[in-house]
């Protein structure tokens, strides 16, 4: 029986997570789990969990981190990306930037970034993900913070679903990788290690998200462009590998994959990060992000 692989976005730390499962012709089952989840295998489905941009930015706003528009990739760069892989990567970057502006109620910027994302969707062949009703909702709610956040979230998942349904997992992986990196980039460059422990802890927790992201990209390792992008993130994985992870010391429960491929329940884990490790992660993230937003080909 052919196994299907999907990339799902979900908050990785202490948040109810909906795990979709399917087996044969049965209806999907939704199960709420308070846990970080790695690779989840149920029946005929396998899901790779990474946090979506709106979840990450909602967290950092609540943590009190100040908005910094200078961290965004300028929309003026959008027309300079002619390489298909660069277009997909920066679609992911701009999608995250869109979520960032919406989370902080920067309405003028949100409008501009929504337009940029919509326009870039045409370049990479996914304009169908932006239906007329979604665009009209965005235009009619430019001064409503809650609606804008919901709309940007809807547009992100519409793209994820469109690519998944149309067998473009390789492109989805590239977009999701860049979108995730942009959230980490913004957090790392907005955080004072000595003052904002919550943000530092969230940054450390992204070790799990990165592992899942690389697992997903590995499914498309025969794609040369995915290989190039994955190589960058493998370099970041080496930096994250230096972080300490203590099993059973974190809150909640977690699903762990054993050598036989079975998922079992276990105690939560706690990932800690020193100031030196924080700076190393930040440096590598900034390096990869610079490669992505550069107008040169991959």
Backbone torsions as a table, in degrees:
resi	resn	phi	psi	omega
1	UNK	NA	130.7	-177.7
2	UNK	-72.2	132.1	178.9
3	UNK	-92.8	137.6	179.8
4	UNK	-99.4	141.8	-179.5
5	UNK	-117.4	129.9	-179.0
6	UNK	-131.3	150.1	176.2
7	UNK	-103.8	116.8	-179.8
8	UNK	-113.9	143.7	178.4
9	UNK	-103.1	127.9	179.6
10	UNK	-157.5	148.1	179.0
11	UNK	-65.2	133.3	-171.3
12	UNK	-90.5	-10.0	-172.6
13	UNK	-128.5	117.0	171.8
14	UNK	49.1	45.7	176.1
15	UNK	-136.1	138.0	178.6
16	UNK	-54.4	127.8	-176.2
17	UNK	-117.4	129.5	176.6
18	UNK	-89.9	115.8	178.2
19	UNK	-101.1	115.7	179.9
20	UNK	-86.5	128.8	179.6
21	UNK	-126.9	152.1	179.9
22	UNK	-151.4	139.0	178.1
23	UNK	-143.7	118.8	179.9
24	UNK	61.4	-129.9	-177.7
25	UNK	-98.4	8.6	-177.5
26	UNK	-69.8	155.1	177.1
27	UNK	-72.0	149.2	178.1
28	UNK	-59.7	147.1	179.1
29	UNK	-114.3	138.7	177.1
30	UNK	-110.4	127.9	-178.8
31	UNK	-127.7	125.4	-179.3
32	UNK	-85.6	127.8	-178.9
33	UNK	-132.0	126.0	177.6
34	UNK	-90.4	87.4	-172.2
35	UNK	-170.9	153.1	165.2
36	UNK	-74.1	136.2	-178.0
37	UNK	-120.6	132.9	177.4
38	UNK	-91.4	-126.1	179.5
39	UNK	-84.8	119.6	-176.4
40	UNK	-104.2	123.0	179.0
41	UNK	-115.0	121.3	176.9
42	UNK	-140.3	121.5	177.2
43	UNK	55.9	-113.9	-173.8
44	UNK	-106.6	12.3	-175.7
45	UNK	-125.0	149.7	174.9
46	UNK	-137.6	128.5	-175.0
47	UNK	-120.7	139.7	178.3
48	UNK	-112.7	114.9	-172.1
49	UNK	-92.2	127.0	170.1
50	UNK	-138.6	151.9	-178.3
51	UNK	-73.2	141.6	177.0
52	UNK	-82.1	156.2	-177.7
53	UNK	-54.5	-42.7	-176.3
54	UNK	-65.3	-33.1	177.6
55	UNK	-66.6	-44.9	-179.6
56	UNK	-64.4	-45.6	-176.5
57	UNK	-74.3	-30.2	174.1
58	UNK	-62.0	-38.8	179.2
59	UNK	-65.7	-47.7	-174.5
60	UNK	-69.7	-28.4	175.4
61	UNK	-66.6	-45.4	178.6
62	UNK	-63.9	-26.2	179.4
63	UNK	-78.2	-8.1	177.5
64	UNK	91.8	7.9	178.4
65	UNK	-71.2	134.9	-177.1
66	UNK	-74.8	148.5	175.9
67	UNK	-71.5	138.3	178.8
68	UNK	-136.5	95.2	-178.4
69	UNK	-64.2	-19.0	-180.0
70	UNK	-68.8	-16.5	-180.0
71	UNK	-79.2	-17.0	-176.9
72	UNK	-70.6	151.6	172.5
73	UNK	-77.6	123.4	-176.4
74	UNK	-58.4	135.6	178.8
75	UNK	-66.5	-16.5	177.9
76	UNK	-68.0	-18.8	179.4
77	UNK	-79.6	-17.6	-171.0
78	UNK	-54.8	-42.6	-176.9
79	UNK	-74.0	-8.4	-177.5
80	UNK	-92.7	-1.0	179.4
81	UNK	-96.1	101.9	-178.8
82	UNK	-102.6	-24.7	178.3
83	UNK	-71.0	128.7	-177.1
84	UNK	-54.0	-41.2	-179.6
85	UNK	-68.4	-39.8	177.7
86	UNK	-64.7	-35.1	177.7
87	UNK	-64.6	-44.3	179.5
88	UNK	-65.4	-43.2	179.3
89	UNK	-60.4	-46.4	-176.3
90	UNK	-78.7	-18.9	168.2
91	UNK	-62.1	-41.9	176.7
92	UNK	-64.1	-42.2	178.2
93	UNK	-61.2	-50.1	-178.3
94	UNK	-65.7	-33.5	177.3
95	UNK	-63.4	-40.3	177.1
96	UNK	-68.6	-41.0	178.2
97	UNK	-62.5	-37.0	176.5
98	UNK	-60.5	-46.7	179.7
99	UNK	-63.4	-36.7	179.4
100	UNK	-63.1	-48.5	-179.1
101	UNK	-65.1	-37.0	180.0
102	UNK	-68.2	-41.7	-179.1
103	UNK	-61.0	-33.8	-178.7
104	UNK	-98.4	9.9	175.1
105	UNK	59.1	36.6	175.5
106	UNK	-89.0	78.1	-168.7
107	UNK	-57.1	-44.4	-178.4
108	UNK	-62.1	-43.0	179.8
109	UNK	-69.0	-38.1	179.2
110	UNK	-59.4	-43.4	179.0
111	UNK	-59.7	-45.1	-178.2
112	UNK	-66.8	-42.0	-177.6
113	UNK	-73.6	-31.8	175.2
114	UNK	-63.5	-42.7	178.2
115	UNK	-63.5	-38.7	179.2
116	UNK	-66.1	-44.4	179.0
117	UNK	-63.3	-42.8	179.5
118	UNK	-61.8	-43.7	-179.5
119	UNK	-66.2	-41.8	-179.5
120	UNK	-67.7	-26.6	178.9
121	UNK	-61.7	-29.2	177.6
122	UNK	-69.5	-39.0	-178.4
123	UNK	-65.1	-33.6	-177.1
124	UNK	-102.5	10.4	171.7
125	UNK	76.9	30.0	179.3
126	UNK	-128.6	26.6	-179.2
127	UNK	-61.5	-23.4	179.7
128	UNK	-63.5	-19.7	179.1
129	UNK	-70.6	-20.6	-179.9
130	UNK	-102.8	88.9	-178.9
131	UNK	-78.5	168.6	-174.9
132	UNK	-59.0	-39.9	-177.7
133	UNK	-64.9	-36.7	179.3
134	UNK	-65.3	-44.1	179.5
135	UNK	-64.1	-41.9	179.1
136	UNK	-65.2	-37.6	176.9
137	UNK	-62.2	-42.5	-179.7
138	UNK	-63.6	-44.7	-179.0
139	UNK	-65.8	-30.9	-177.3
140	UNK	-89.8	-2.0	-177.6
141	UNK	-129.6	35.1	-175.8
142	UNK	-68.4	-16.4	-179.7
143	UNK	-114.2	16.2	-179.3
144	UNK	-115.8	106.0	-173.8
145	UNK	-59.7	-49.0	-177.7
146	UNK	-62.3	-41.4	-179.6
147	UNK	-66.8	-38.7	-179.4
148	UNK	-64.7	-41.8	177.9
149	UNK	-61.9	-43.8	180.0
150	UNK	-63.8	-39.5	-178.4
151	UNK	-68.8	-43.4	179.2
152	UNK	-64.8	-36.1	176.8
153	UNK	-65.6	-43.4	179.0
154	UNK	-61.8	-42.4	-179.0
155	UNK	-64.3	-37.9	179.8
156	UNK	-64.4	-47.5	-178.6
157	UNK	-71.4	-26.8	176.3
158	UNK	-64.1	-39.1	178.3
159	UNK	-67.8	-45.3	178.5
160	UNK	-57.0	-48.1	-178.1
161	UNK	-65.6	-41.4	-178.7
162	UNK	-61.0	-47.9	-178.6
163	UNK	-66.1	-38.9	179.5
164	UNK	-65.2	-45.8	-178.0
165	UNK	-68.3	-24.0	-177.8
166	UNK	-103.2	18.5	174.5
167	UNK	63.9	33.7	-180.0
168	UNK	-113.9	50.2	-179.6
169	UNK	-61.4	-30.4	179.2
170	UNK	-64.7	-43.9	178.8
171	UNK	-68.7	-38.4	177.7
172	UNK	-60.5	-42.7	179.6
173	UNK	-61.3	-41.9	180.0
174	UNK	-65.7	-44.2	179.9
175	UNK	-64.8	-46.7	-179.1
176	UNK	-63.8	-37.6	179.4
177	UNK	-62.0	-45.6	-179.4
178	UNK	-68.4	-40.1	178.7
179	UNK	-63.1	-42.8	177.8
180	UNK	-64.0	-43.9	-178.5
181	UNK	-60.9	-38.4	-179.2
182	UNK	-63.7	-37.5	178.1
183	UNK	-65.7	-41.2	178.7
184	UNK	-66.3	-39.2	178.3
185	UNK	-59.9	-46.7	-179.1
186	UNK	-65.0	-44.6	179.9
187	UNK	-62.7	-47.8	-178.0
188	UNK	-60.9	-36.6	-176.9
189	UNK	-91.9	4.5	176.6
190	UNK	-113.8	-3.4	-170.3
191	UNK	-106.2	133.3	171.0
192	UNK	-95.6	112.4	-174.4
193	UNK	-54.4	-38.9	-174.6
194	UNK	-79.0	-12.9	-173.8
195	UNK	-118.9	-21.9	-172.1
196	UNK	-122.8	74.9	-175.3
197	UNK	-61.7	-38.6	-178.7
198	UNK	-59.8	-43.0	180.0
199	UNK	-68.7	-37.7	178.2
200	UNK	-64.2	-42.6	178.8
201	UNK	-63.0	-40.9	179.1
202	UNK	-64.4	-38.0	178.3
203	UNK	-65.2	-40.0	178.1
204	UNK	-64.8	-39.5	-179.7
205	UNK	-62.7	-19.0	-179.5
206	UNK	-68.7	-6.7	172.5
207	UNK	-57.0	-40.7	179.4
208	UNK	-68.0	-42.4	179.7
209	UNK	-62.7	-40.8	180.0
210	UNK	-64.6	-41.1	177.5
211	UNK	-59.1	-44.4	-179.4
212	UNK	-66.8	-39.3	179.5
213	UNK	-62.7	-44.1	179.7
214	UNK	-67.8	-35.1	175.7
215	UNK	-60.8	-41.7	-179.8
216	UNK	-67.4	-45.9	179.9
217	UNK	-61.3	-31.2	-179.4
218	UNK	-63.2	-22.8	178.0
219	UNK	-68.6	-16.7	-178.2
220	UNK	-121.7	32.2	-176.2
221	UNK	-66.3	-16.2	177.0
222	UNK	-75.7	-14.2	177.5
223	UNK	-82.4	119.7	-175.7
224	UNK	-59.8	-37.9	-178.3
225	UNK	-71.0	-38.8	176.5
226	UNK	-63.7	-39.0	178.0
227	UNK	-57.9	-44.8	-179.2
228	UNK	-61.8	-46.1	-178.5
229	UNK	-67.1	-43.9	-179.4
230	UNK	-60.1	-34.5	-179.8
231	UNK	-60.8	-38.2	177.9
232	UNK	-63.2	-44.8	-176.5
233	UNK	-73.5	-23.6	173.9
234	UNK	-67.3	-33.1	176.1
235	UNK	-64.4	-40.2	177.5
236	UNK	-67.5	-36.1	178.8
237	UNK	-61.2	-37.1	178.2
238	UNK	-62.7	-35.4	177.8
239	UNK	-70.3	-45.3	-180.0
240	UNK	-65.1	-26.4	-178.2
241	UNK	-63.5	-18.9	-179.9
242	UNK	-78.9	-13.1	-179.1
243	UNK	-72.0	147.9	179.6
244	UNK	-86.5	132.5	177.7
245	UNK	-123.0	114.8	-178.5
246	UNK	-101.1	113.3	-179.6
247	UNK	-68.8	139.6	172.6
248	UNK	79.0	4.1	-178.6
249	UNK	-105.0	-8.1	-179.6
250	UNK	-88.2	177.9	-179.8
251	UNK	-87.6	156.8	175.0
252	UNK	75.9	-161.7	179.3
253	UNK	-123.8	165.7	179.3
254	UNK	-142.3	157.4	174.7
255	UNK	-100.2	126.3	-178.8
256	UNK	-117.6	139.3	-179.6
257	UNK	-93.5	120.1	179.4
258	UNK	-86.3	174.0	-177.3
259	UNK	-59.7	-29.6	-178.9
260	UNK	-82.8	3.4	177.2
261	UNK	87.2	-5.4	-179.5
262	UNK	-79.7	146.6	177.2
263	UNK	-96.4	131.9	179.4
264	UNK	-130.0	154.2	177.9
265	UNK	-79.7	142.6	178.6
266	UNK	-150.6	175.4	178.5
267	UNK	-70.9	155.3	178.9
268	UNK	-67.3	158.9	179.7
269	UNK	-115.7	154.2	179.4
270	UNK	-119.4	125.1	-179.8
271	UNK	-108.7	124.4	-177.8
272	UNK	-110.3	154.9	-176.2
273	UNK	-138.0	126.4	176.0
274	UNK	-82.4	169.1	179.7
275	UNK	-64.1	-38.5	177.8
276	UNK	-62.9	-41.9	178.7
277	UNK	-67.6	-37.6	176.8
278	UNK	-58.6	-46.7	-179.2
279	UNK	-66.4	-35.2	179.5
280	UNK	-68.1	-42.9	177.6
281	UNK	-63.3	-46.7	179.9
282	UNK	-58.8	-44.0	-179.3
283	UNK	-62.9	-45.4	-179.0
284	UNK	-68.9	-39.3	177.3
285	UNK	-61.1	-44.8	179.5
286	UNK	-63.1	-37.0	179.7
287	UNK	-64.6	-46.5	-179.9
288	UNK	-66.6	-41.5	-178.9
289	UNK	-63.3	-37.3	177.0
290	UNK	-61.7	-40.1	177.9
291	UNK	-63.3	-40.2	-176.2
292	UNK	-68.5	-46.3	-175.2
293	UNK	-81.3	-9.7	175.9
294	UNK	-62.4	144.6	-179.4
295	UNK	-82.8	0.3	176.4
296	UNK	-78.5	154.4	179.6
297	UNK	-67.9	156.5	-179.5
298	UNK	-62.9	NA	NA
